[in-house]
Structures are given as C-alpha cells and as structure tokens.
C-alpha cells in the first residue's frame, strides 16, 4: 500500500486515478494506442473491430452495388443474365457470413479473457 511520501501515492481525487486500467509499467512508458496494440486483449479487440468494418463494407457493397444489378437482371426474363449477378451476390453474402462468424469467435475470446490491467 503506498503511503503519502511515496512517489506512487496519489490523493483520491487526483485525475491520475481515472486512467484506463492498463498495467502501470506499460501506461507510464507507452501511450495508450501503443499499449493496446501490445496486449493480447487489445489485439483481439482491434481484430474484432477490423472484422466488423469488413463485414459492414461487404454489406454496403451488396446493398448499393450488388442488389441493384440483381434486381435489374431479375426483371429481365433470360436466365443467363440473372445467373452472374445472383452468383456474385451469393458469394459476397457467403464471405460476409464467414467474416461475421470470425466476429463471434473474437467476441467469445474477449469474453473469456481478462480485462486490461487485471492480473
């Protein structure tokens, strides 16, 4: 327990007590962004964020590019014209579902791992 004369002691209302719970060694030597990248929890969190951004981009691509092509080809009666947009739309949906499965795995790993700053 730090005492008042100790360099680590901070009064209860000190703004230094409101720092995110990152181990003291990393917090004092590196900025927060670098510390997050070094810890396994932070790396998994960044991976999950990247996977969510990829899934959102794939969904946006399908919504604004794939869907209009598919709907316009479905209005025409020929099967050859419909096959290619339908295959592309389904392929993007498949990739998006695999990416979202990765998001679920990353979330499960995050739930089972200790928070930043806990031993």
PyMOL commands that set and color helices and strands:
alter all, ss='L'
color gray80, all
select helices_A, chain A and resi 15-18+24-29+32-38+40-75+79-112
alter helices_A, ss='H'
color red, helices_A
deselect
rebuild
show_as cartoon
